[in-house]
Amino acid sequence: MKFISTRKSSPSVSASVAIINGLAPDGGLYVPESIPSLNLNNAPSYNDYPALAHFVLSPYFEGDVLEKDLYDICKEAFTFPIPLHYHNKNEAVLELFHGPTAAFKDFGARFLAIVMERLLTISKNTLTILVATSGDTGGAVAAAFHKRQNIEVKVLFPKGRVSARQERQLTCYEENITSFAVDGSFDDCQKMVKEAFMDSALSHHHLTSANSINLGRLLPQMVYAFSSSLEMFEKTGEKSTLIIPSGNVGNSCASFYAKEMGAPIKEIILSVNNNTTIVDYLKSGTYSGRASIATLANAMDVGDPSNMERLFHHSSFLHNMKAFSVSDEEIKRSIKEVYEKHSYIVCPHTATGEKVRKELHLNSPTIVYATAHPAKFETIVEPIIQKKIEIPPLLNELLEKEQHFTSITADYHLLF
């Protein structure tokens, strides 16, 4: 399997080279030359997640230097549960928040960290990772890469635009992790990362990315689209509609890959907050990135989602894509309604998915991605449900650590 740039001006490369590079030399995002089809009759049980991950990811690592190590990588990366919580027979929530930092980013970040460390051990090289975060990515990347050999990580987050608990997760590390509070938005942070990548004067730092623009973050996110839809298919005999809270659109892109590969997925629907770039594009047919707007679902505060470039490359994905925006007031109501109806607590991001599910009145099975643990957003959720949220033990460990970060303006030169 080879991977090409969305901008079509760079040579095709193996999975490992694409992962180490992060971005293609022409500034594009790596995508597979073709999307393989899987025979699900040969699929392991959804209950054996590492085996299923190996099954789903194997075609992408065929002929790669890490092909023989892939199962061991999956076994090391995916050590936490990924349960479907059922409201009723046809309505489920995929709990993606049982990893070390209580967010779905743990899946991709841990896989990427293990892959990169193995590759650097083989090549005897070093890397500097730049990661812009709107809330959860940076914490997951910092946790996954902390103390990994031959890797330095610089985390950029928008000052004052992440929750207090998110900030503590972003800034509780030292050693090979450095955190920067940027005076600006997430889009400013992402722009700094892209500018640094394109600056040839910084080439000696061997820069790469750990955002979902990196193939190594994106590919593992296909696996839980498979596991959840396979479980629902076994229980109901029907394909599922996935409702995905979306910011930078990596989760959605990976789920489209899973659908194309043969996962029993009927439809993929995106829920977004007041950052309506994707909704407006689907209505008008004209894509226009813009500055992001701060909302209660802050990890989705993205005005120009990077992974839209991948979706435009795979234009067939866009033909059937649907997206709906959810306001802050609707987020609050959704949190309250889900708690009152199901005695179940959701974070603001997951609440956007629940709101869309309620509005669509679908008769077939639906799965909402629960992207983060509600305890990370206690200042929003607790006043609405009038109840204290228990903090997961792994998250609590991080929150008790001392903070370390540097405040800077939105100038990428200040990172070095």
Secondary structure, 3 states (H helix, E strand, C coil): CCEEECCCCCCCECHHHHHHHCECCCCCEEEECCCCCCCHHHCCCCCCHHHHHHHHHHHHHCCCCCHHHHHHHHHHHCCCCCCEEECCCCEEEEECCCCCCCECHHHHHHHHHHHHHHHHHHHCCCEEEEEECCCCHHHHHHHHHCCCCCEEEEEEEECCCCCHHHHHHHCCCCCCEEEEEECCCHHHHHHHHHHHHHCHHHHHHCEEECCCCCHHHHCCHHHHHHHHHHHHHHHHCCCEEEEEECCCCHHHHHHHHHHHHCCCEEEEEEEECCCCHHHHHHHHCCCCCCCCCCCCCHHHCCCCCCCHHHHHHCHHHHHCCEEEECCHHHHHHHHHHHHHHHCCCCCHHHHHHHHHHHHHCCCCCEEEEECECHHHHHHHHHHHHCCCCCCCHHHHHHHCCCCCCEEECCCHHHHC
